[in-house]
Amino acid sequence: FVNAVYPENTKYDYKDGSVFSYHNTVEGYKLLAEKEIDILDSVCFDNYVKENFVINPVIGEYDDPSEQKQGLLTMPITRGGNVLLYGLADSGRDEFLQSFVYSVITNYDSSEANLYLVDFGAETLTNFVDAPQVGDVILNSDEEKLNNLVKMLLGEMNKRKKKFVSYNGNYIDYIKLSGKTVPNIVVVINVIEIFNDNSLELFDKLFPVIRDGAKYGINFVLTTTNQNSVRFKVVQSCKQLVCLQLANDNEYRDILGKTNGVIPSKYLGRGLIRLDKVCEFQTAFISNDENKYKIIQETIKLLNSKGIKKAQRVPMMPDIIKLDTFNDYYSGIDSVPLGITKENLKYSLYDFSRNVVNLISSNEIRNTKRFMRNYLKILEMDNTFGKIVIDAGNYFEEFNYNIKYVNSEFDKFIDTLKIVDDKIQEILKQNNMNVRALKDVANNLCVIVGFEKFYNKLDEEHKKIFKEILSNNKEVLKINFVLIDVPSSFKKYEYEEWYKNNFDTDDGIWIGIGVTQQFVIKLLVQNAKISSIDNDYAIIVRNGMPEIIKLINEFK
């Protein structure tokens, strides 16, 4: 296409619409590869000069009969902004997009251009999924990925606003003046009306990026079938309007303004565009249909062989979340990894030293089992704090963890814990109750599974000691508890002073469905999203604010 080596006798047949069908044969491509011509540098057009970080791919040839002039048709994305392409399904719309993408990837590496291809049409853009400049290809069925793309674009635009503020607030000046670079982001959305119809709320979230993104190097190439299929505010946000074949000749004038009677010939890929005036153009084809897929794949293979870095993928929630994902983030009891946040796909770390009591609950205790298998594996990984597991209801059939384990004689456990607490209190007394004196004292985390059974098995004296330990550590926070049980087991104590004084019910972890029907962990916000999760997910509540996370699930 853009950088091919052409035989001297190449002919361009305007009648069948194959003008600029440059890669006519696979053999021609092999010749290019065998000569080791750098397809990123070897532009073969005499009057086309690539400008670094300024996306302006060749997409065809225009014809201006009034001036007896023909020339290369380029699409100035970085300087020209968003493109809106009108065209019927069989007008060459998919060919136009494929040629556009091919021209970009053969002229710009991933440091200059990152492409995100949303194809609600014939899905031919999937041919480019492995190109290093293509972050992702999204189809109509990829609802989660589309949602995450919108979040990513909004986040990136906000980052760039801050980054560009000292450089006139725009992409081009940032590249010229800062000495630093960021890639152009080009989002292709094929058949935008399907996006709008299927996900109106999501489209409205994306619209600010469509409207304002060009200033920050984020541009869109949108396609639609006719002028009535796209909202006026979207049209206003697109500076470059292109028409392929349309159903009604009047539409060309309505879209492009005065056309001087120019109507595109009825060939695949033929259309109209306004330059200085409205001109007819012919889309450049990568090759004939027989060879096109193979040529695209060979080109992508060659690009990847050059070690071009892959563009950032759209973040997605992994099916399996492994422990080693968090190796660089887990530094102790105050940063215990639990999973990945659903809303922004960030790592969810929990501070178990923040409260003397940490509540974990679910509709049924068995719902917590998979969580516990992974949670205990996580606790094993860190030696900066002590930990012990109390199993009050034969919760574990086997306990194969390198953690102290107690499933009987709970009064003795309380006696042992009191010794630890007494040492903490002694250090405080020796230092005028200055909590800073405890900075080198390691935390001890006590995980009690089946809290109600545990508490009921303590005699009255040891219940009193347990309450004293809670009270002593409410401020110093050196002995911390994780209490796991169903809501009804906690509710029995909610009016007792020791419970009210030591249980911070604005914080907690709820596993599985039913968080909006319980009253143990207080929620300031309730919605349908947090009430309809399965046992692979949890609601992390901090200061009454809920957040959905997918739990670490490496171990079943």
C-alpha positions as CSV (number, residue, x, y, z in Angstrom):
1,F,0.0,0.0,0.0
2,V,1.9,3.1,1.2
3,N,5.4,1.8,1.1
4,A,5.3,-1.0,-1.4
5,V,7.7,-1.5,-4.3
6,Y,5.8,-1.2,-7.5
7,P,6.4,-2.9,-10.8
8,E,7.1,-0.5,-13.6
9,N,4.1,-1.7,-15.6
10,T,1.6,-1.3,-12.8
11,K,-1.7,-0.1,-14.2
12,Y,-4.5,1.7,-12.3
13,D,-7.9,0.8,-13.6
14,Y,-10.3,3.6,-12.6
15,K,-13.3,1.7,-14.0
16,D,-13.2,-1.1,-11.5
17,G,-12.3,1.2,-8.6
18,S,-8.8,-0.4,-8.1
19,V,-6.8,2.8,-8.3
20,F,-3.9,2.7,-5.8
21,S,-4.2,-1.1,-5.4
22,Y,-0.5,-1.2,-4.8
23,H,0.3,-4.5,-3.2
24,N,-1.0,-6.4,-6.2
25,T,0.7,-9.7,-5.4
26,V,2.1,-11.6,-2.5
27,E,5.2,-11.9,-4.6
28,G,5.6,-8.2,-4.6
29,Y,5.4,-8.1,-0.8
30,K,8.0,-10.9,-0.6
31,L,10.3,-8.8,-2.8
32,L,9.9,-5.9,-0.3
33,A,10.7,-8.1,2.6
34,E,13.6,-9.8,0.9
35,K,15.2,-6.4,0.1
36,E,14.9,-5.6,3.8
37,I,13.3,-2.2,3.0
38,D,12.2,-0.6,6.2
39,I,8.5,-0.2,5.7
40,L,8.4,2.6,8.3
41,D,10.9,4.7,6.4
42,S,10.6,3.8,2.7
43,V,7.8,6.1,1.6
44,C,7.5,5.7,-2.1
45,F,5.4,8.7,-3.0
46,D,7.4,11.6,-4.4
47,N,5.2,14.3,-3.0
48,Y,4.4,12.7,0.4
49,V,6.6,13.4,3.4
50,K,5.9,11.9,6.8
51,E,6.2,14.2,9.8
52,N,7.0,12.5,13.0
53,F,4.1,12.4,15.6
54,V,1.8,14.1,13.1
55,I,-0.6,11.4,11.8
56,N,-1.4,12.1,8.2
57,P,-1.8,8.8,6.3
58,V,-2.4,8.4,2.6
59,I,-5.9,7.0,2.0
60,G,-6.3,7.4,-1.8
61,E,-6.2,9.9,-4.7
62,Y,-8.4,12.9,-5.3
63,D,-9.4,14.3,-8.7
64,D,-10.1,18.0,-9.4
65,P,-11.2,18.2,-13.1
66,S,-11.7,22.0,-13.0
67,E,-8.1,22.5,-12.2
68,Q,-7.0,19.4,-14.3
69,K,-5.3,18.2,-11.1
70,Q,-4.9,14.9,-9.3
71,G,-3.1,14.2,-6.1
72,L,-2.6,12.0,-3.1
73,L,-5.4,12.2,-0.6
74,T,-4.2,12.1,3.0
75,M,-6.2,12.2,6.2
76,P,-4.5,14.8,8.5
77,I,-5.6,13.4,11.9
78,T,-3.3,15.2,14.3
79,R,-3.8,18.6,12.7
80,G,-7.2,18.1,11.2
81,G,-9.1,16.4,14.0
82,N,-11.9,13.9,14.0
83,V,-13.2,12.3,10.8
84,L,-16.8,11.4,10.1
85,L,-17.2,9.0,7.1
86,Y,-20.7,8.6,5.6
87,G,-21.3,5.5,3.4
88,L,-23.7,2.7,2.7
89,A,-22.8,-0.8,3.8
90,D,-21.5,-1.7,0.3
91,S,-19.9,1.6,-0.5
92,G,-16.4,0.6,0.5
93,R,-16.6,1.8,4.0
94,D,-14.8,-1.2,5.4
95,E,-12.1,-1.0,2.7
96,F,-11.6,2.7,3.6
97,L,-11.1,1.9,7.2
98,Q,-8.7,-1.0,6.5
99,S,-6.7,1.2,4.2
100,F,-6.6,3.9,6.8
101,V,-5.3,1.5,9.5
102,Y,-2.8,-0.1,7.1
103,S,-1.4,3.3,6.1
104,V,-1.0,4.3,9.8
105,I,0.7,1.1,10.9
106,T,3.2,1.1,7.9
107,N,4.2,4.8,8.5
108,Y,4.1,5.3,12.3
109,D,5.3,3.1,15.1
110,S,3.6,2.7,18.5
111,S,5.4,5.6,20.0
112,E,3.6,7.8,17.6
113,A,0.2,6.2,17.1
114,N,-1.9,3.9,19.3
115,L,-5.0,2.6,17.5
116,Y,-8.2,1.3,19.2
117,L,-10.6,-0.2,16.6
118,V,-14.3,-0.6,17.5
119,D,-16.0,-2.5,14.7
120,F,-19.7,-2.8,14.7
121,G,-19.8,-3.4,10.9
122,A,-18.3,-6.4,9.0
123,E,-15.6,-6.9,11.7
124,T,-12.8,-6.8,9.2
125,L,-10.7,-4.7,11.5
126,T,-10.0,-7.8,13.5
127,N,-7.3,-8.4,10.8
128,F,-5.2,-5.9,12.6
129,V,-5.5,-7.1,16.2
130,D,-1.9,-8.3,16.3
131,A,-0.3,-5.1,14.9
132,P,1.9,-3.5,17.5
133,Q,0.2,-0.1,17.0
134,V,-3.2,-1.6,17.7
135,G,-4.1,-1.7,21.4
136,D,-7.3,-3.6,20.9
137,V,-10.1,-4.5,18.5
138,I,-13.6,-4.3,20.1
139,L,-16.7,-5.9,18.6
140,N,-20.4,-5.6,19.3
141,S,-20.3,-8.4,21.9
142,D,-17.4,-6.9,23.9
143,E,-19.5,-4.8,26.3
144,E,-17.0,-4.9,29.2
145,K,-14.0,-4.1,27.0
146,L,-15.9,-1.2,25.4
147,N,-16.8,0.2,28.8
148,N,-13.2,-0.1,29.9
149,L,-12.0,1.7,26.7
150,V,-14.2,4.6,27.5
151,K,-12.9,4.8,31.1
152,M,-9.3,4.5,29.8
153,L,-9.8,7.4,27.2
154,L,-11.4,9.6,29.9
155,G,-8.5,8.9,32.2
156,E,-5.9,9.5,29.5
157,M,-7.5,12.8,28.5
158,N,-7.5,14.1,32.1
159,K,-3.8,13.1,32.4
160,R,-2.9,14.9,29.3
161,K,-4.8,18.0,30.3
162,K,-2.5,18.3,33.4
163,K,0.6,17.3,31.4
164,F,0.1,19.8,28.6
165,V,-0.9,22.8,30.8
166,S,2.6,24.3,30.5
167,Y,2.7,23.9,26.8
168,N,-0.3,25.9,25.6
169,G,-2.5,23.0,26.6
170,N,-2.3,21.1,23.4
171,Y,-0.6,18.0,21.9
172,I,1.4,19.6,19.1
173,D,3.1,22.2,21.3
174,Y,3.8,19.6,23.9
175,I,5.6,17.4,21.3
176,K,7.5,20.5,20.0
177,L,8.5,22.2,23.2
178,S,8.6,19.6,26.1
179,G,11.4,17.3,24.8
180,K,9.0,14.5,25.6
181,T,6.6,12.4,23.6
182,V,3.3,10.6,24.0
183,P,1.5,8.8,21.1
184,N,-1.4,10.0,19.2
185,I,-4.5,8.0,20.1
186,V,-6.8,7.2,17.2
187,V,-10.1,5.6,17.9
188,V,-11.9,4.1,15.0
189,I,-15.7,3.4,15.5
190,N,-17.3,1.7,12.6
191,V,-21.1,2.3,12.5
192,I,-21.3,4.7,15.3
193,E,-25.2,4.6,15.4
194,I,-25.0,1.0,16.7
195,F,-22.8,2.2,19.6
196,N,-25.2,5.0,20.3
197,D,-28.3,2.8,20.1
198,N,-26.9,-0.1,22.2
199,S,-25.1,1.9,24.8
200,L,-26.5,5.5,25.0
201,E,-25.3,6.1,28.5
202,L,-21.8,4.9,27.7
203,F,-21.7,6.9,24.5
204,D,-22.7,10.0,26.5
205,K,-19.7,9.3,28.8
206,L,-17.4,9.1,25.8
207,F,-18.7,12.2,24.1
208,P,-16.5,14.7,26.0
209,V,-13.5,12.9,24.6
210,I,-14.9,13.0,21.1
211,R,-15.6,16.8,21.5
212,D,-12.4,17.8,23.3
213,G,-9.8,15.0,22.7
214,A,-8.2,16.4,19.5
215,K,-6.5,19.1,21.5
216,Y,-4.8,16.4,23.6
217,G,-3.9,14.1,20.7
218,I,-6.9,11.8,21.0
219,N,-8.8,11.7,17.7
220,F,-11.7,9.7,16.2
221,V,-12.5,8.2,12.9
222,L,-16.3,7.5,12.9
223,T,-18.5,6.0,10.2
224,T,-22.2,6.1,9.7
225,T,-24.7,5.0,7.0
226,N,-26.4,8.4,6.5
227,Q,-26.7,11.9,7.9
228,N,-29.8,11.0,10.0
229,S,-28.0,8.2,11.8
230,V,-25.6,10.4,13.8
231,R,-26.4,13.1,16.4
232,F,-25.8,16.7,15.5
233,K,-23.4,17.3,18.4
234,V,-21.2,14.5,17.0
235,V,-21.2,16.1,13.5
236,Q,-20.2,19.4,15.1
237,S,-17.2,17.6,16.8
238,C,-15.9,16.3,13.4
239,K,-13.9,18.8,11.3
240,Q,-13.3,16.3,8.4
241,L,-16.4,15.0,6.6
242,V,-16.1,12.4,4.0
243,C,-18.8,10.8,1.8
244,L,-18.7,7.4,0.0
245,Q,-21.8,6.2,-1.9
246,L,-25.1,7.5,-0.3
247,A,-28.7,6.6,-1.0
248,N,-29.7,10.1,-2.1
249,D,-27.7,12.5,-4.1
250,N,-29.0,15.4,-2.1
251,E,-27.2,14.1,0.9
252,Y,-23.8,15.0,-0.5
253,R,-24.9,18.7,-0.6
254,D,-26.5,18.5,2.8
255,I,-23.3,17.1,4.3
256,L,-20.5,18.9,2.4
257,G,-22.2,22.1,1.3
258,K,-22.1,23.3,-2.3
259,T,-20.8,20.5,-4.5
260,N,-21.1,22.1,-8.0
261,G,-22.9,19.1,-9.1
262,V,-20.1,16.6,-8.4
263,I,-21.5,13.2,-7.6
264,P,-19.2,10.1,-7.0
265,S,-19.1,7.5,-9.6
266,K,-20.6,4.2,-8.5
267,Y,-17.4,2.3,-7.9
268,L,-16.3,0.6,-4.7
269,G,-14.4,3.1,-2.5
270,R,-15.3,6.2,-4.6
271,G,-16.5,9.2,-2.7
272,L,-16.5,13.0,-2.2
273,I,-14.4,15.1,0.2
274,R,-14.1,18.9,0.7
275,L,-10.6,20.2,0.2
276,D,-10.4,23.7,-1.2
277,K,-13.6,22.6,-3.0
278,V,-15.5,19.4,-3.2
279,C,-13.5,16.8,-5.0
280,E,-14.1,13.2,-6.0
281,F,-11.6,10.7,-4.6
282,Q,-10.9,7.0,-4.9
283,T,-10.0,5.0,-1.8
284,A,-6.6,3.2,-2.0
285,F,-7.0,-0.6,-1.6
286,I,-4.3,-2.7,0.1
287,S,-4.6,-5.4,-2.5
288,N,-7.2,-7.5,-4.3
289,D,-9.5,-9.5,-2.0
290,E,-7.6,-12.7,-2.6
291,N,-4.3,-11.4,-1.3
292,K,-5.4,-8.7,1.2
293,Y,-5.6,-10.8,4.4
294,K,-2.2,-12.5,3.7
295,I,-0.5,-9.2,3.0
296,I,-1.9,-7.6,6.2
297,Q,-0.6,-10.6,8.2
298,E,2.8,-10.5,6.5
299,T,3.1,-6.8,7.2
300,I,2.1,-7.3,10.8
301,K,4.6,-10.1,11.1
302,L,7.4,-7.8,9.7
303,L,6.4,-5.0,12.1
304,N,6.5,-7.3,15.1
305,S,9.9,-8.7,14.0
306,K,11.3,-5.1,14.4
307,G,10.5,-5.2,18.1
308,I,8.0,-2.4,18.0
309,K,6.4,-2.1,21.5
310,K,2.8,-3.1,21.7
311,A,0.3,-0.3,22.2
312,Q,-1.4,-0.3,25.6
313,R,-4.2,-2.8,25.7
314,V,-7.6,-1.9,27.0
315,P,-7.5,-3.0,30.7
316,M,-9.6,-6.1,31.4
317,M,-10.5,-8.0,34.5
318,P,-8.5,-11.3,34.3
319,D,-10.3,-14.6,34.7
320,I,-7.7,-15.8,37.2
321,I,-6.2,-13.3,39.6
322,K,-2.9,-14.7,40.9
323,L,-1.0,-13.9,44.1
324,D,2.2,-13.0,42.4
325,T,0.4,-10.1,40.6
326,F,0.7,-8.2,43.9
327,N,4.4,-8.9,44.8
328,D,5.4,-5.3,44.4
329,Y,2.5,-4.0,46.4
330,Y,2.2,-6.2,49.5
331,S,4.3,-4.7,52.2
332,G,2.6,-5.8,55.4
333,I,-0.6,-5.8,57.4
334,D,-1.5,-2.4,56.1
335,S,-1.5,-3.4,52.4
336,V,-2.9,-6.9,52.2
337,P,-4.0,-7.5,48.6
338,L,-7.5,-8.8,48.1
339,G,-8.2,-8.5,44.4
340,I,-8.8,-6.0,41.6
341,T,-11.4,-3.2,41.7
342,K,-14.1,-3.6,39.1
343,E,-14.6,0.1,38.4
344,N,-11.0,1.1,37.5
345,L,-9.1,-2.3,37.5
346,K,-6.7,-1.0,40.1
347,Y,-5.3,-3.3,42.7
348,S,-7.4,-3.5,45.9
349,L,-5.2,-3.5,49.1
350,Y,-6.8,-3.6,52.5
351,D,-5.3,-2.1,55.7
352,F,-6.1,-4.7,58.5
353,S,-4.2,-2.5,61.0
354,R,-6.7,0.4,60.6
355,N,-9.2,-1.0,63.1
356,V,-9.0,-3.3,66.1
357,V,-11.8,-5.3,64.5
358,N,-12.2,-6.1,60.8
359,L,-15.5,-7.5,59.8
360,I,-15.9,-10.1,57.0
361,S,-19.4,-11.3,56.4
362,S,-21.6,-13.1,53.9
363,N,-25.1,-14.6,53.7
364,E,-23.7,-18.0,54.3
365,I,-20.3,-18.8,55.9
366,R,-19.6,-21.3,53.1
367,N,-19.5,-18.4,50.6
368,T,-16.3,-17.2,52.2
369,K,-14.4,-20.5,51.7
370,R,-12.7,-19.7,48.3
371,F,-11.8,-16.2,49.6
372,M,-10.2,-17.8,52.8
373,R,-8.1,-20.2,50.8
374,N,-6.5,-17.4,48.9
375,Y,-6.5,-14.9,51.8
376,L,-4.5,-17.3,54.0
377,K,-2.1,-18.0,51.1
378,I,-1.6,-14.2,51.0
379,L,-1.0,-14.0,54.8
380,E,1.6,-16.7,54.5
381,M,3.7,-14.6,52.1
382,D,4.5,-11.8,54.6
383,N,6.6,-12.3,57.8
384,T,6.4,-8.7,59.1
385,F,3.5,-9.4,61.4
386,G,2.2,-12.3,63.4
387,K,-0.9,-14.2,62.5
388,I,-3.1,-17.0,63.9
389,V,-6.3,-18.6,62.7
390,I,-9.0,-19.6,65.2
391,D,-11.5,-22.1,63.7
392,A,-14.5,-22.2,66.0
393,G,-16.8,-24.3,63.8
394,N,-14.7,-26.9,62.1
395,Y,-14.6,-24.6,59.1
396,F,-11.4,-26.2,57.6
397,E,-11.4,-29.9,56.7
398,E,-7.6,-29.6,56.4
399,F,-5.4,-26.7,57.4
400,N,-2.3,-26.7,55.1
401,Y,-1.0,-23.2,55.8
402,N,2.2,-22.0,57.5
403,I,0.1,-20.1,60.1
404,K,-0.6,-21.0,63.7
405,Y,-4.0,-22.8,64.0
406,V,-6.3,-23.3,66.9
407,N,-9.6,-25.1,66.8
408,S,-10.2,-25.8,70.5
409,E,-9.4,-24.6,74.0
410,F,-10.1,-21.0,73.2
411,D,-9.7,-19.8,76.7
412,K,-6.0,-20.8,76.5
413,F,-5.7,-18.7,73.3
414,I,-7.1,-15.7,75.1
415,D,-4.5,-16.3,77.9
416,T,-1.7,-16.3,75.4
417,L,-3.1,-13.2,73.7
418,K,-3.3,-11.4,77.1
419,I,0.5,-12.0,77.6
420,V,1.1,-10.2,74.3
421,D,-1.3,-7.4,75.2
422,D,0.3,-7.0,78.7
423,K,3.7,-6.5,77.0
424,I,2.3,-3.8,74.8
425,Q,0.7,-2.1,77.8
426,E,4.0,-2.2,79.7
427,I,5.9,-0.5,76.9
428,L,3.3,2.2,76.9
429,K,3.5,2.8,80.6
430,Q,7.3,3.0,80.4
431,N,6.9,5.7,77.8
432,N,4.2,7.8,79.3
433,M,1.6,6.2,77.1
434,N,3.3,7.5,74.0
435,V,2.0,5.3,71.1
436,R,5.1,6.1,69.1
437,A,7.1,3.9,71.4
438,L,5.3,0.9,69.7
439,K,6.6,1.7,66.2
440,D,9.0,-1.3,66.3
441,V,6.4,-3.7,67.8
442,A,5.0,-6.0,65.2
443,N,1.3,-6.3,64.7
444,N,-0.5,-9.6,65.5
445,L,-3.5,-10.5,63.3
446,C,-6.1,-12.9,64.8
447,V,-8.4,-14.4,62.2
448,I,-11.5,-15.9,63.9
449,V,-13.8,-18.0,61.7
450,G,-17.2,-18.4,63.3
451,F,-17.1,-15.5,65.7
452,E,-20.4,-16.3,67.6
453,K,-19.3,-19.9,68.3
454,F,-15.9,-18.7,69.4
455,Y,-17.3,-16.1,71.8
456,N,-19.9,-18.5,73.3
457,K,-17.2,-21.0,74.0
458,L,-15.3,-18.6,76.2
459,D,-16.1,-18.6,79.9
460,E,-17.2,-15.4,81.5
461,E,-13.7,-14.5,82.8
462,H,-12.1,-14.9,79.3
463,K,-14.9,-13.0,77.7
464,K,-14.0,-10.2,80.0
465,I,-10.3,-10.5,79.1
466,F,-11.2,-10.6,75.4
467,K,-13.2,-7.3,75.7
468,E,-10.2,-5.7,77.6
469,I,-7.8,-6.7,74.8
470,L,-10.2,-5.1,72.3
471,S,-10.4,-1.9,74.4
472,N,-6.7,-1.7,74.9
473,N,-5.9,-2.0,71.2
474,K,-8.6,0.3,69.9
475,E,-6.1,3.2,69.8
476,V,-2.7,1.4,69.7
477,L,-3.8,-1.1,67.0
478,K,-1.1,-3.7,67.7
479,I,-3.5,-6.6,68.1
480,N,-6.0,-6.7,65.3
481,F,-8.9,-9.1,64.7
482,V,-10.5,-10.4,61.5
483,L,-14.0,-11.7,62.6
484,I,-15.8,-13.8,60.0
485,D,-19.5,-14.8,60.4
486,V,-23.0,-14.3,59.0
487,P,-24.8,-11.1,59.8
488,S,-27.2,-12.6,62.3
489,S,-24.3,-13.7,64.5
490,F,-22.9,-10.1,64.7
491,K,-26.4,-8.6,65.2
492,K,-26.8,-10.3,68.5
493,Y,-24.2,-8.1,70.1
494,E,-24.8,-4.8,68.4
495,Y,-26.4,-3.1,71.4
496,E,-23.7,-4.2,73.9
497,E,-21.2,-1.5,74.9
498,W,-18.1,-3.6,74.1
499,Y,-19.4,-4.2,70.6
500,K,-20.4,-0.5,69.9
501,N,-17.1,0.8,71.3
502,N,-14.8,-1.5,69.3
503,F,-16.6,-2.5,66.1
504,D,-16.3,0.1,63.3
505,T,-19.2,-0.9,61.2
506,D,-18.5,1.8,58.5
507,D,-15.7,-0.5,57.4
508,G,-15.8,-4.2,56.3
509,I,-15.8,-6.8,53.6
510,W,-18.9,-8.4,52.3
511,I,-18.6,-11.5,50.0
512,G,-21.1,-12.4,47.4
513,I,-24.7,-11.4,46.9
514,G,-26.9,-9.7,49.5
515,V,-24.9,-6.7,50.8
516,T,-27.9,-4.3,50.5
517,Q,-30.1,-6.6,52.6
518,Q,-27.7,-6.8,55.6
519,F,-27.3,-4.2,58.4
520,V,-24.0,-5.2,60.0
521,I,-21.7,-3.2,57.6
522,K,-23.2,0.3,57.1
523,L,-23.5,1.6,53.5
524,L,-23.8,5.2,52.6
525,V,-24.6,4.3,49.0
526,Q,-26.7,1.5,47.7
527,N,-27.3,0.5,44.1
528,A,-28.1,-2.4,41.9
529,K,-24.5,-3.0,40.9
530,I,-23.4,-3.9,44.5
531,S,-26.4,-6.1,45.1
532,S,-25.9,-8.5,42.2
533,I,-22.5,-10.0,42.5
534,D,-21.4,-13.7,43.0
535,N,-19.0,-15.3,45.4
536,D,-16.0,-14.4,43.2
537,Y,-16.6,-10.8,44.1
538,A,-16.7,-8.8,47.3
539,I,-17.8,-5.4,48.4
540,I,-15.1,-3.5,50.2
541,V,-16.6,-0.8,52.4
542,R,-14.4,2.1,53.7
543,N,-16.1,4.8,55.6
544,G,-19.5,3.6,54.4
545,M,-18.5,3.8,50.7
546,P,-18.8,0.5,48.8
547,E,-16.4,-0.7,46.1
548,I,-16.8,-3.9,44.1
549,I,-13.7,-6.0,43.7
550,K,-13.0,-9.3,42.1
551,L,-11.2,-11.5,44.7
552,I,-7.9,-13.2,44.2
553,N,-8.9,-16.7,43.0
554,E,-5.8,-18.6,42.1
555,F,-6.7,-21.3,44.6
556,K,-10.1,-22.9,44.3
